[in-house]
Amino acid sequence: MEDPRKLEEGFGNGSKPAIKDEDCQGKKATENIVHDAISKENEQKISITTSDLPEERREEEPLIKQKTKRVATLDAFRGLTIVLMVLVDDAGGAYPRIDHSPWNGCTLADFVMPFFLFIVGVAIALALKKIPKVEYAIRKITLRTLKLLFWGILLQGGYSHAPDDLSYGVDMKKIRWCGILQRIALVYFVVAMIETLTTKLRPSSLSPGHFSIFTAYKWQWIGGFAALLIYMVTTFSLYVPDWSFMVYDDHKHERYTVKCGMRGHFGPACNAVGYVDRQVWGINHLYNQPVWARLRACTLSSPASGPLREDAPTWCQAPFEPEGLLSSISAIVSGTIGIHYGHVLIHFKGHAERLKQWVSMALVLLIVALILHFTDAIPINKQLYSFSYVCFTAGAAGIVFSGFYILIDVWGMRTPFLFLEWIGMNAMLVFVMAAQGIFAAFINGWYFKNPDNNLVNWIQQHVFIDVWKSERVGTLLYVIFAEITFWAVVSGILHKLGIYWKL
């Protein structure tokens, strides 16, 4: 059986900043205008036009391009997010407290998706800072969106059974249309298109005032507000009727019915998020191992996985899509907040000014989230991608991003975070090979007599678990050293060779 956790889901060093003001305000727009949401494309290419050259050299050298500058803080933040994903995916079974929250609340695993979307927003702001040809930008955005959708369906639609099952293939009647990359594709497409289509409305400089950055990019915020309005109105007003589902076991099947008949419910069984997905995609195309099965109402092993209680509600066995349509519309707000942080980076030149904008907004978001959650108005919930969850995780992303900025850019402590930068620059590679288990599946394919007798299992059991006499500690150390450290070294080597996986 496939692991449910597998499916769930820049600046200088030394004494000078790595991004100078002239780097942020280059005289010719980048030709690589679309930034890869997961991969390495958070760079800005600076070129010098012929008007910057002496008169006698203009005909001889019509165009000179300077060396590319990368955004190290953004790379490190992206690398951190990939590391968190690998950690919670592969060690979450041993440490349920860091795995996805069964329903309300927020654990370490629940920060991964919104951190990705926050990165998408920041990267879009940098990559689309200037757009010479809107039509070309739209084509690139559309193509990259389609690539993300393709890889998302291939990796999480059920075709790949990595790493434990060596078979492949999926029944099209049960293919899962939603997933991590699909949600990123939607958010990326919407946020990048708004940024592109409003390029002529952008200010070259901001007017005085703390809120001028918000008014200057009002269309981005209007887009985010429209997405939130659609989500909130649907969530509170859509009537959810009774619904049923089939459970297949040993060539037998049984139908269960879930009683609802209500509106505005935030519980597992009768929320509008699940209802929309059942109507749009069909119940057979939803994720069939949702985390709510770890709730106390479903199992006495909560928060870990375990056998269902005899008195467990029928919905404990039902499918639910954690990256569904309505919740992905809400996730657009995470990308909108991220692009705001990118706009601050572009327009504010001093460290103090940037940090003041970033930290103040992060604190406001955190306060709003906590008030909504603890007053039971809107609970923090990753599965529903509730508004309080958007605020809480975006605020946390803002704090972490600001902390990285201080350490890497202001204090020049880049060396300790190089491994995160390397992973961040080849994030798509590590996501596919490590987080989705493709490399482990390849190694598992070379077994001796029995598929379970393979190198991956041998290393995990004999090098880590047996040595530490603890499956939990051994699993954690295996993830840290045999996965995270291994892929950090691989990413570093590939970086030295100039090899990156682009979309």
JOGI-V371973 format. One record per backbone hydrogen bond with DSSP energy under -0.5 kcal/mol. NH is the residue of the N-H (numbers start at 1). CO is the residue of the C=O. E is the energy in kcal/mol with one decimal. If there is no record, write none. Layout:
nh: <NH | NH>
co: <CO | CO>
e: <E | E>
//
This chain:
nh: <6 | 7 | 8 | 9 | 14 | 16 | 20 | 24 | 25 | 26 | 33 | 35 | 42 | 43 | 44 | 46 | 48 | 49 | 52 | 53 | 57 | 58 | 58 | 61 | 64 | 66 | 69 | 71 | 72 | 75 | 76 | 77 | 78 | 79 | 80 | 81 | 82 | 83 | 84 | 85 | 86 | 87 | 88 | 89 | 90 | 91 | 92 | 95 | 98 | 99 | 99 | 103 | 105 | 109 | 110 | 111 | 112 | 114 | 115 | 116 | 117 | 118 | 119 | 120 | 121 | 122 | 123 | 124 | 125 | 126 | 127 | 128 | 129 | 132 | 137 | 138 | 139 | 140 | 141 | 142 | 143 | 144 | 145 | 146 | 147 | 148 | 149 | 150 | 151 | 152 | 153 | 154 | 155 | 156 | 157 | 159 | 160 | 161 | 165 | 166 | 169 | 172 | 174 | 175 | 176 | 177 | 177 | 183 | 184 | 185 | 186 | 187 | 188 | 189 | 190 | 191 | 192 | 193 | 194 | 195 | 196 | 197 | 198 | 199 | 201 | 202 | 212 | 214 | 215 | 216 | 217 | 218 | 220 | 221 | 222 | 223 | 224 | 225 | 226 | 227 | 228 | 229 | 230 | 231 | 232 | 233 | 234 | 235 | 236 | 237 | 238 | 240 | 241 | 243 | 245 | 247 | 249 | 252 | 254 | 256 | 258 | 259 | 261 | 262 | 264 | 275 | 276 | 277 | 278 | 279 | 280 | 281 | 282 | 285 | 286 | 293 | 294 | 295 | 298 | 299 | 300 | 302 | 304 | 309 | 312 | 316 | 317 | 318 | 320 | 322 | 324 | 328 | 329 | 330 | 331 | 332 | 332 | 333 | 334 | 335 | 336 | 337 | 338 | 339 | 340 | 341 | 342 | 343 | 344 | 345 | 346 | 347 | 348 | 349 | 354 | 355 | 356 | 357 | 358 | 359 | 360 | 361 | 362 | 363 | 364 | 365 | 366 | 367 | 368 | 369 | 370 | 371 | 372 | 373 | 374 | 375 | 376 | 377 | 378 | 381 | 382 | 382 | 385 | 386 | 390 | 391 | 392 | 393 | 394 | 395 | 396 | 397 | 398 | 399 | 400 | 401 | 402 | 403 | 404 | 405 | 406 | 407 | 408 | 409 | 410 | 411 | 413 | 414 | 417 | 418 | 421 | 422 | 423 | 424 | 425 | 426 | 426 | 427 | 430 | 431 | 432 | 433 | 434 | 435 | 436 | 437 | 438 | 439 | 440 | 441 | 442 | 443 | 444 | 445 | 446 | 447 | 448 | 448 | 449 | 450 | 453 | 454 | 458 | 459 | 460 | 461 | 462 | 463 | 463 | 464 | 465 | 466 | 468 | 469 | 470 | 474 | 475 | 476 | 477 | 478 | 479 | 480 | 481 | 482 | 482 | 483 | 483 | 484 | 485 | 486 | 487 | 488 | 489 | 490 | 491 | 492 | 493 | 494 | 495 | 496 | 497 | 498 | 499 | 500 | 502>
co: <3 | 3 | 4 | 7 | 412 | 13 | 18 | 20 | 21 | 23 | 31 | 33 | 40 | 41 | 69 | 44 | 64 | 47 | 49 | 50 | 54 | 54 | 55 | 57 | 48 | 46 | 44 | 42 | 70 | 71 | 72 | 73 | 74 | 75 | 76 | 77 | 78 | 79 | 80 | 81 | 82 | 83 | 84 | 85 | 86 | 87 | 88 | 91 | 95 | 95 | 96 | 104 | 380 | 98 | 107 | 108 | 109 | 110 | 111 | 112 | 113 | 114 | 115 | 116 | 117 | 118 | 119 | 120 | 121 | 122 | 123 | 124 | 126 | 130 | 133 | 134 | 135 | 136 | 137 | 138 | 139 | 140 | 141 | 142 | 143 | 144 | 145 | 146 | 147 | 148 | 149 | 150 | 151 | 152 | 153 | 153 | 154 | 167 | 161 | 164 | 159 | 170 | 171 | 171 | 157 | 175 | 285 | 179 | 180 | 181 | 182 | 183 | 184 | 185 | 186 | 187 | 188 | 189 | 190 | 191 | 192 | 193 | 194 | 196 | 198 | 199 | 209 | 211 | 211 | 212 | 213 | 215 | 217 | 217 | 218 | 219 | 220 | 221 | 222 | 223 | 224 | 225 | 226 | 227 | 228 | 229 | 230 | 231 | 232 | 233 | 234 | 262 | 239 | 258 | 256 | 254 | 252 | 249 | 247 | 245 | 243 | 257 | 240 | 240 | 235 | 271 | 272 | 273 | 274 | 275 | 276 | 277 | 277 | 282 | 283 | 290 | 291 | 292 | 295 | 295 | 307 | 299 | 301 | 298 | 309 | 313 | 314 | 315 | 287 | 320 | 321 | 324 | 325 | 326 | 327 | 328 | 329 | 330 | 331 | 331 | 332 | 333 | 334 | 335 | 336 | 337 | 338 | 339 | 340 | 341 | 342 | 343 | 344 | 347 | 350 | 351 | 352 | 353 | 354 | 355 | 356 | 357 | 358 | 359 | 360 | 361 | 362 | 363 | 364 | 365 | 366 | 367 | 368 | 369 | 370 | 371 | 373 | 372 | 372 | 379 | 103 | 105 | 381 | 381 | 386 | 387 | 388 | 389 | 390 | 391 | 392 | 393 | 394 | 395 | 396 | 397 | 398 | 399 | 400 | 401 | 402 | 403 | 404 | 405 | 405 | 406 | 407 | 412 | 414 | 415 | 417 | 418 | 419 | 420 | 421 | 422 | 423 | 424 | 426 | 427 | 428 | 429 | 430 | 430 | 431 | 434 | 432 | 433 | 433 | 437 | 438 | 439 | 440 | 441 | 443 | 445 | 450 | 453 | 447 | 448 | 450 | 452 | 454 | 455 | 456 | 457 | 458 | 458 | 459 | 459 | 460 | 461 | 464 | 465 | 465 | 470 | 471 | 472 | 473 | 474 | 475 | 476 | 477 | 477 | 478 | 478 | 479 | 479 | 480 | 481 | 483 | 484 | 485 | 486 | 487 | 488 | 489 | 490 | 491 | 492 | 493 | 495 | 494 | 498 | 500>
e: <-1.0 | -0.8 | -1.5 | -2.1 | -1.0 | -0.9 | -0.6 | -1.7 | -1.1 | -0.7 | -1.6 | -0.6 | -1.1 | -0.6 | -1.5 | -0.5 | -2.5 | -0.5 | -1.7 | -1.4 | -1.6 | -0.7 | -0.8 | -2.9 | -1.3 | -1.7 | -1.2 | -1.2 | -1.1 | -2.2 | -2.8 | -2.4 | -2.5 | -2.8 | -2.5 | -1.9 | -2.1 | -2.5 | -2.5 | -2.1 | -2.4 | -2.5 | -2.7 | -2.3 | -2.1 | -2.3 | -1.0 | -2.0 | -2.1 | -0.6 | -0.6 | -0.5 | -3.0 | -1.5 | -0.6 | -1.4 | -1.2 | -0.5 | -1.9 | -2.1 | -2.1 | -2.4 | -2.2 | -2.2 | -1.9 | -2.2 | -2.8 | -2.3 | -2.0 | -1.6 | -2.9 | -2.6 | -1.0 | -0.5 | -2.0 | -2.4 | -2.0 | -2.2 | -2.6 | -2.5 | -2.5 | -2.5 | -2.2 | -2.2 | -2.0 | -2.2 | -2.3 | -2.4 | -2.5 | -2.2 | -2.4 | -2.3 | -2.4 | -2.6 | -1.7 | -0.5 | -0.9 | -0.7 | -1.7 | -0.6 | -2.6 | -0.6 | -2.6 | -0.6 | -2.3 | -0.6 | -0.8 | -2.0 | -2.3 | -2.5 | -2.0 | -2.4 | -2.9 | -2.6 | -2.3 | -2.5 | -2.5 | -2.2 | -2.1 | -2.1 | -2.2 | -3.0 | -1.3 | -1.5 | -1.6 | -1.0 | -1.2 | -0.8 | -1.8 | -2.3 | -0.8 | -1.2 | -0.5 | -1.4 | -2.7 | -2.2 | -2.0 | -2.8 | -2.4 | -2.0 | -2.2 | -2.7 | -2.3 | -2.1 | -3.0 | -2.7 | -2.0 | -2.6 | -2.3 | -2.1 | -1.9 | -2.9 | -0.6 | -2.0 | -2.1 | -2.4 | -3.4 | -1.4 | -1.9 | -2.9 | -3.8 | -0.5 | -1.8 | -1.5 | -0.7 | -1.5 | -2.6 | -1.6 | -2.2 | -1.9 | -2.7 | -2.2 | -1.2 | -1.9 | -1.1 | -1.4 | -2.3 | -1.9 | -1.4 | -2.4 | -0.5 | -1.1 | -2.1 | -3.0 | -1.4 | -1.5 | -1.6 | -1.4 | -2.5 | -0.8 | -1.0 | -1.4 | -1.7 | -1.6 | -1.4 | -0.6 | -1.0 | -1.6 | -0.7 | -1.3 | -2.0 | -2.4 | -1.9 | -2.3 | -1.5 | -1.6 | -1.6 | -2.2 | -2.2 | -1.8 | -1.6 | -2.4 | -2.4 | -0.5 | -2.2 | -2.7 | -2.2 | -2.0 | -2.7 | -2.8 | -1.7 | -1.8 | -2.3 | -2.6 | -2.0 | -2.4 | -2.3 | -2.4 | -2.5 | -2.3 | -2.4 | -2.3 | -2.4 | -2.4 | -2.6 | -1.4 | -1.3 | -1.2 | -1.7 | -0.6 | -0.5 | -0.5 | -0.9 | -1.8 | -2.3 | -2.4 | -2.6 | -2.5 | -2.2 | -2.4 | -2.1 | -2.4 | -2.4 | -1.9 | -2.5 | -2.9 | -2.2 | -2.4 | -2.5 | -2.3 | -2.3 | -2.4 | -3.1 | -1.9 | -1.8 | -2.8 | -3.4 | -1.5 | -1.4 | -1.8 | -2.0 | -2.8 | -1.9 | -2.8 | -2.3 | -1.0 | -0.5 | -1.0 | -2.0 | -2.7 | -2.3 | -2.9 | -2.3 | -1.7 | -1.7 | -0.8 | -1.6 | -1.5 | -0.7 | -2.0 | -1.8 | -2.2 | -2.6 | -1.1 | -1.7 | -0.9 | -0.6 | -2.2 | -0.6 | -2.9 | -2.0 | -1.5 | -2.2 | -2.7 | -2.3 | -2.5 | -2.9 | -0.6 | -1.8 | -0.9 | -2.4 | -3.0 | -2.0 | -1.0 | -1.2 | -2.4 | -2.2 | -2.2 | -2.7 | -2.3 | -2.2 | -2.3 | -2.8 | -0.5 | -1.9 | -0.7 | -0.6 | -2.8 | -2.3 | -0.8 | -2.5 | -1.9 | -2.2 | -2.3 | -2.5 | -2.2 | -2.4 | -2.5 | -2.2 | -2.1 | -1.7 | -1.0 | -3.1 | -0.5 | -0.8>
//
